[in-house]
Amino acid sequence: MVTEQQFSSLLLEEAVTQLSRLPGVGRKTALRLALHLLRQEPSVAQALGNSIIKLREGIKYCKVCHNISEEDVCPICASPLRDGSTVCVVENVKDVMSFENTGQYRGLYHVLGGLISPVDGIGPDKLQIDSLVERVKQGAVKEVILALSATMEGDTTNFYIYRKLEGLPVKITQLARGVSVGNEIEYTDEITLGRSLVNRTLFKDSFGKG
Amino acid sequence: MVTEQQFSSLLLEEAVTQLSRLPGVGRKTALRLALHLLRQEPSVAQALGNSIIKLREGIKYCKVCHNISEEDVCPICASPLRDGSTVCVVENVKDVMSFENTGQYRGLYHVLGGLISPVDGIGPDKLQIDSLVERVKQGAVKEVILALSATMEGDTTNFYIYRKLEGLPVKITQLARGVSVGNEIEYTDEITLGRSLVNRTLFKDSFGKG
């Protein structure tokens, strides 16, 4: 039985309501967080509140790879130390972090912003696929690594991108299926991720196999 | 194995650091929350950030009962509908909400701000006990209900307050021991809390029993 808490303060009510809009935070947890903040120095709540506001106001998306960035071009795309001939296509910003944490990749990224999923109403036009094709057409990219989750949505998106890039002078590879089928990138350990990068295979070789 | 995430943005780094200072929020959860906020409309982060800052800045403590309040005197103490002759002594602000939710109490509260706990360095001088004695000495209070957790710290605090109030013309009661011994008020269901209020007993009657 969940009862609505009766708050003695509208400010507390508002803070609890706002906190409980976060994913995985119910009203009970939100109340606990709010009361915790009330017990701390005022500077703690101030710093938290400001960091949340600045985060949303200050963060842009890299116009090359669509990763989050504070500049027009993100530090990875701007770095002269990265290999501009290789582009790793990932679903989201978190996946970029996961691959960066493997320490095994020196190329660039392309963040799709999701996967094709007709059930959720996400078509190819809602993803950064056209900009990927444009990027490849500019000629500097020699290899596109498809690094999407080994799910139905990931496979669908892989195939869609493959069709779009087919015929362009670029090698299309995908992660070695060291990633367990059915699992999401986000929950895969970094050793497996690193190995799946090293063993990436030609996308067309995967047709007609088991 | 926990690895430090490598962030492409200092703003994201800062938001994750601040969010992970909340109780029960690790860096992984903090990152998830931050990325969630990035996916929402800017107004969502704005509202959350502002509510947190305003919460800490705007909330005062009632100068009568020490409950949180936006005014000098909280709505409960200020209400003409409440019975000013009964004062329920509770550990913290959350316990006030729990008792309010039982719908069985029309008196006032007194929030101690903690329990006596020598192990944690909390002596009676750090709690709102002197102000409770002052309140009783003013004469309007006819009954003090001790509504602290049924733990060693709660029992110690109950007894300390009883000694301080002994001799004053006030009835001192405690919650019926319907509250399971060893449990905290915060985790007790509201039906049990309501019953324990109705069946409260004279504090001195508990000596030499059990």
Interface residues (C-beta under 8 A of the other chain):
Chain A: T3 Q5 Q6 F7 S8 S9 L10 L11 L12 E14 A15 T17 Q18 L19 R21 L22 P23 G24 T29 L31 R32 L33 A34 L35 H36 L37 L38 Q40 P42 V44 A45 Q46 A47 L48 G49 N50 S51 I52 I53 K54 L55 R56 E57 G58 I59 N67 I68 S69 E70 C74 P75 I76 N92 V93 K94 V96 M97 E100 N101 E190
Chain B: T3 Q5 Q6 F7 S8 S9 L10 L11 L12 E14 A15 T17 Q18 L19 R21 L22 P23 G24 T29 L31 R32 L33 A34 L35 H36 L37 L38 Q40 P42 V44 A45 Q46 A47 L48 G49 N50 S51 I52 I53 K54 L55 R56 E57 G58 I59 N67 I68 S69 E70 C74 P75 I76 N92 V93 K94 V96 M97 E100 N101 E190
